[in-house]
Amino acid sequence: MRHHYQAEPDLQITPIEKIRLPLGSRDELPPILAGLQWLWMNPTLRAEILALLEAAVLAGKKATGRIGMDLWQILVLGVVRLGLDADWDRMEHIANYDSLVRQMLGVPATSWGEKAKVFGHQTLRDNVALLDEVVLREINARIAAAGRKVFAKEVGAPLAALEIKVDTYVLETDVHFPTDLNLLWDAGRKCVDLIEKYRSQFGYAMPGWRKAKEWRRQLKRCERITSQIVYRGGPNKEARVKSAVRDYLAVGRDLSAKVYASLLYLCDQPVDTAYWESLDYFHRMLDKHLDLVQRRHLNEEIIPSHEKVFSLFEPHTEWIQKGKQRPNVELGHRMLIATDQHQLIQDYDTPVGEADVDQSVPVTDRLMGRYGEESIASLSFDKGFTRRKDWELLSLYVPLVVMPKRGKKNAAEVERESDPKFIAVRHQHSAVESEINSLEHHGLNRCLDVGLPSYLRYVGYGVMSYNLHVIGRELLARERARTQPVRLAA
């Protein structure tokens, strides 16, 4: 059973609207908490978001049983984690010992006493993971729309039309740089590790694995020797490479046969299905990379891209080259953001397996569906999005579309890109790079969660944290200006 929020009065609990945040602090946390406080004090927005959380977390569940973490607490902890780019150990400390965060969670500021509320490590991980990418996207849309009113010049004044800047960058997955040789080692060592784990956990004497550690050492030795020869120079390199690869493949094939025999043996044993499927997956990856290593290093074939896997642990990872000098290769997925003139992210997406050039129309369609056809004053893209037919389509709905052409321009295109309005918006587009840098400091530089659904959830929390930070920063700046004494001229 869960509640929206701790509704019972308690003298030790400070109401969220009365929490006093430090105005002079330069830390990242106070603006995030100010953004969360603004959300709480907006009754309509708060009701909508709590309704979304209830539908996502409590759907199909009975309102009985032990009391679980409040829905508001789940949201706060997920936002703070990404805002501070914190790991779970730090989050455990913050949730239990940071007085401001605990006040925002609706629990006593101190975590000691007989009935003190303490958040465990695994409790934090499990509850924050209850929200999926779909509900986070809906929450982010509502926060971005409501956040525009914070930056209005006057209360109740009509909102200015959106000036949208669109760009992409790569949000990396938490993987090492892949080579066919080290991926073969990854597959082999995981097979051995899983079998050893099964033996130690259940005390089951699986036949034939008395020297499991020796298999691991032997495979690692072959991988290290082969990699050093392949990626260094020296005389007779080609012959030495093939000799080392043959030795590596021989050990790998012997290991594969041994693992296969164990898989057959486990079919008749009371083994957990998830364990068997995990061992089967890494065994298939072992066989796959034995084949790839032979074809590439012995048969000298060029391996097609669709046959490659860039991580055994994050198989959804993409190999992305955006034409940069450093880094020339990034491992992860493209993340698209559309920011407005107030630095708020009005739309975002993670187009897995798609190119930048295919994103200009979908992002505009989403924004117009949310705000209306006449809500966008300008759209700016970089050259990676340029496609003439897309520019012609968008120009029918948006007064100014800045989409610089790649390559040689004709007279009409030169005239269009020489227009002062085009130049002004083009110069303003570079501000999106600052917002990308801020996102990377709010956890969206490398995703530490495992799996594509967790990756997308990580993105949703990160965008929410960023927008609440922008809103909170503006509110704290206004409060500082209001409370500072006026200095009289001498």
N, C-alpha and C positions, 0 to 999 in steps of 0.2 A: 504494500500500500504506500502511495506517495501523495504528498501535498504539493500545491504550487509554491507555498512559502510557509514558514513558521508563523502561524496566525495568533498563537497564544501570547498574551502580554507577559513580559518578563523584565524585571528591573535591570537585569544584567545585559539585556539586548538593546542596542541603540537602533532606533528606527532608521531605515536606509536614507530617508530624505533628510535626516538630521546629522548624518556623518560629516565631520569636518575634515576636509582634505587639505594637505599642506600646499600653500600657494607658491612657496619659494623653491620647492624641490625640483631638481633637474632629472630625477629618475623617471623611468618609463611607466612605473606603476600608477602614480596619481592621475595622469590623464586618462588611463584606461578605466580606473575606478570612477572618475568623473563622468565618463561616457556611460558606464553602467548605471550610475546614479541618475543621470538624465533620462535614460531608458525607463527606469523604475518610476520616475516622477511624471512620465507621460502616460496617463491612464489608458488611453486608446491603444497606443503602441504596445504597452505592457500586456494588456488583455489579449491582443492578437497573438503576440509571441508565446505567451503561456498556453493559449489554446493550441497553437501549433505543436508545442512541446508535449502537451497532454495527448494529442492525437498520435504523436510519433512514439512516445514511451509507454503510454498506458493503454494503447489499443488492444482490445481483447483480453484484458487482465481484470481480475476481480478486485474490488476495493476492500480487500481484507488482507490479513497477514501482518508480518512485521513492517514497521515503518521504514521506508527506504529514503535515500537522499532526495531532498526537495528538487523540483524541476528548476527553480531559480538557481540553486546551488550548482547544478550540473552546468548550466549556461555560464555562470561566473567562473568556475574553475577551468572550463574549456577556453574561455577568452583570455584569462590571465596566463594560462600555460603558453599560448602562442604569442601573446603580447610581450612576455619576458623571454621567449625562446628557451623555456625551462624544460629540463628533463623531469622524470617522475619523482626522482629523489628530492629535487629542489621543490617540486610542487607539494610533496608531502610536508616539507618543512614550512612552506608558506601557508598552507591550509591550516596548520596546527599552531603556528607561532607568530604569524604576521597579524597584528591587531587590526589594521585597516581592512585587510582581506576578510578576516573573520567577521568583522562588523558587516561587511557587504554580503557575506553568506548568511547573516541572520542568526549567528551563534554568539555566545559570550566571547569577549575579546581575549580572554585568557583560557588556556586549555588544561588547567589543572583544577582539581576538585573531584569529588566523588561522582558527580553526574556530568562532568565536562564532556563536551562533544569533541571527539578525536576522529580524524579521517585517516584510514589506513591506506597503505601504498596500493594494494590491489583494488580496494574500493574505489579509489580515484580513477584508476585505469578503466575499470569495468563500467563505471557510470558515465564518464565522459564519452565513452565509445557507444553509448546508447543512441546518440543522434546520428543520422545518416546524412549523406550529401544533399538529398532532396529537401529535407526540412531546413537545413542550414542555408540553402540557396533561397528559400522563401523568407526566412528570417532576415537574411542580408538584404534582400530587395526592400523589405519594409523599413529597415534601419536607414538604408541609403536614401529612400524617399523622404522619410521624416527628418533626416539630417539636413536636408536642404533648407528647412525652415530656420535652423539654428543660424545660418549665415545670411538670412534675409536682413536688409538694412533696417526695416521697421517691422514690428509685430503686426501680423495681419496683412502685410503688403504682398502683392502678387509676386510669385517666384520668377526669377530671371530664367530665360531659356537656357538650356544646357549647352555648354561648349565642351564637346567630348574629344578626348585624346585617347587613341587606341594603340596599344603596343603589346608585344609578347616578350617573355623571357623564359628561361628554362628553370623549372623547379626540380632539383635533382632528387633522385632516389638514393637511399643509403646503401650504395654498392661500391665495390672496388672496381678498378679498371679491368675489363675482361680481356683475356686472351684465351685461345682454344686450349692452351696448355694448363693455365691455372683453373679454368672451368672443369677440365677433366679431373684435376686434383680435388676441386670442391665436391664433385659428384662422388668420387671414391671415398674421401674422408667422411662424408655424411653417411654413406652406407655403413662404414665401419662404426661410426659414432652411434648410429641408431641401434645397431645390433648389440653394441656394448651397453647402451642405456637399457635395452630390454633385459639383458642378462642381469645387470646390477639391480634394476628396479624390482623385477619379479623373481629373482633368484633362480632363473630358469637356465639349465645347462644346455644351451644350444650347441649341438655337436659341430666340431670342426673349427671353432673360433678360440681355441686356447691361446693362440699367438696373434690375437687381433691387433695389439699394439705394434707388433713387428710388421704387419701388413701396412699399417698407417705410415710407419717410418720409412719403409721401403718405397712406397708410392711417392712420398714427399721428397725423398732423395732423388728419385728419377726426375721428378718435376723440376727441382732446383737445378740439377745438372743440365737438363735439356734446355731450360729457359736461358741459362747463362751462355750456352753455346749458340742458341738461335739469335739472341739479341746482342751478341758481341761479335767482334771480328776475329782475325787469326788465320793462319795457314790451313788449307784443306777444310774450310768451314763446311762446305756442302756435304762432304763425306762424313765429317764428325756429327753434323746435324742428323743425318739419316741413321747413323749408328745409335745415337742417343735416343732418337724417336722410336726406333725399333725396340730398344730395351724398355722404354717407358710404356709402349703399347703392350709388350709381352706381360709386364706386371699388371697392367690395367685389365687385360683380357682374363688373366688368371683370377683376379679379384672379382670380375664380373661373373665368371662361371661359379665362383664360390657363393656369391650373393644370390644368384639365381637358384642354386640348390637350396639355400636357406629359405627363400621365398616359397618354394614348393613345399618344404618341410613345415613351414608355418601355416600353410593352408589347412592342415589337419589339427592345428593346435588352437586353444581358446585365446586367440590374440585379438586385441582391440583393432577394429576395422581402420580407424584413422592411422594407427601405427603402421599397419600393413601397407596402406595406400601411400604413406609417406616414403617408406622404404622402396616400394615399387617405383615411385616417381624418380627418386635419385638413381635407382638402377637403370631406368630408361635413359636418364640424362648421361649416365656413365657410358652406356652403349652408343648413344648419339655422338658424344665427343670423342670416343675411340674412333668412330668412323670419320668424323671431321678432321681429326689430327692426321690420320693416315692419308686422307684425300689431299689435304693441304701440303703436308711436309714430305710425304713420300711420292704421291702421285702428281704433285705440283698442280693441283686444280685450283681454280678461283671459286670460292664458296659463294653461292647466291645469298643475297641479304636475307631473304625470307626463311632460309634454313638456320640462320644464326640465332642464338640466345645470348643476351648480354648480361644476364644474371640468373642463376638457378634459384635464388631466394626471392627475387623480384622480377619474375619473367615478363611482366608488362613493361619493363624499362625500354625506352627508345634510345637509339644512337642518334644524336642531333648535332648537326654542323650548321651553324648560323653564319659562317664566314668570318668569324672573329679570329684574331691571331692568338689571343690567350683568354680563355682556353679554346683551342680549335675544335674540341669535341666535348659535348656535355651529355651526361647520362641521366635521363629522367623524362619529363614531358613538358611540352610548351604550356605556359600559363598565360592566357589572354586577359588583359584588364582594360576597362574603359573608365577613365577618370574624368571628373568635371572640373570646372574652374575653381572649385573649393577644395580640391584634392580628394574628394570622396570617390570611392570606387562604386560606380553606378551599375556596372555589369562585369562579370568575369566568367571564364570558362576554361576547361582543360581539354582541348580538342586532341584526344589521343589518336595518333596516326594521321593527323591532318596537317596541311601546310597553312602558313599565314595567309596566303592569297585567297583561300577559301572562306575566310572568317569575316570579311567586311560586311557582307549583306546579312548574315545571321545575327551579328551583334547589333546592327542597326535595327533589325526587325524586332529583337527582344526589347530594346529601349523604347521604340515607338509603341509596341504593344503595351508597355507599362505606363508611359507618360502621354501618349498621343502623337499624332503625325506632326503637329506644329510645335512640339516641345523642344526640338533640337535646333539651335542656331548655327552650329558648325560641327563638322566632323573632320578630324585630322588623323592621317595614317602615315607610316613611313613607306619606303619604296618596296618593302617586302609584301605589302598588301595590294600593290598596283595591278589593276586589270581594267581595261578600258570599259568593257561592258558593265562592270560593277560600278564604276564612276558614273556612267551615264544613267544607270538605274537610281543610284543614291541621289543624284542631282535633281531628280524629279520631286523629291520629298524634303531635302535638306537645302537651305539657302546657300551654304558654302561647304563644299567637300574638298578637302586638301588631300590629294593623293598623288604625290610627285611621280612623274613618269621615269622609268628606268631607260637609259640609253638615249639615243638621239631624238630630239624633239622637232616637230614641224613648226611653222610660223604661228599657227593658232595656239599650240601648246605653250610656246614661249611667251606669247602674249598673256595667256591665262595665268601662267605661273609668275609673271612679272607684275600682276595686279597687287597694289599695296595691301589689300585685305588678305589675299592669299599669303603674301610674305609675312604679314603680322601673325597669322594663325600658325604658319609653318615655324616661325621662331618660337612661339609659345609651346609648340609640341614637345620640345626638349624637356619641359617640366615633368613629363611622364617618367623620365629616367630617374628623377629624384624620388618619385613615388615608388618606383620599382626597388630602389635602394632601401627605402623605408620598409617595404614589405619584406625584404630579405632580412632586415633586422627584427622583424616581428615573426620570425620562425619560418618564413617561406623562402628559405635559401636551400635547405636540404630537408626532405621529409624523413623523419625518424620512425614513422609507423610502417607496418608491414602489410602489403597487399594493396591492390588498386582501390577497393572500397575505403580502406583506411587512409589512403593517399588523398582521395577526393574529400573525405571528411576533414582531414588536416587542412586542406585548402580553404574549406568553408569557415572553419574556426579562425584561420589566419586573416581572411578578408574581414570578418566581423571584428576581430581585435583591432585591425588597422583602422577601420571606419570609426569605431568607438574611441580610439586614441585621438583621431583628428577632431572629432566632435568635443571630446573632453579637453583637449588642448585649447581649443577656442573658448570654451566656457571658463576655464581657469584663467586664461589671459584677460577676459573681461572682468572676472572677479578681482584679479590683481589691480587692474586699472581703476576699478570702482573703490577699492579699499585704500589705495595709496594716497597719502596726503598731498594736497595741491601745494606746489612750491611757488611762492610769490617771487616775482622778479625783484632784484636788488635795486 
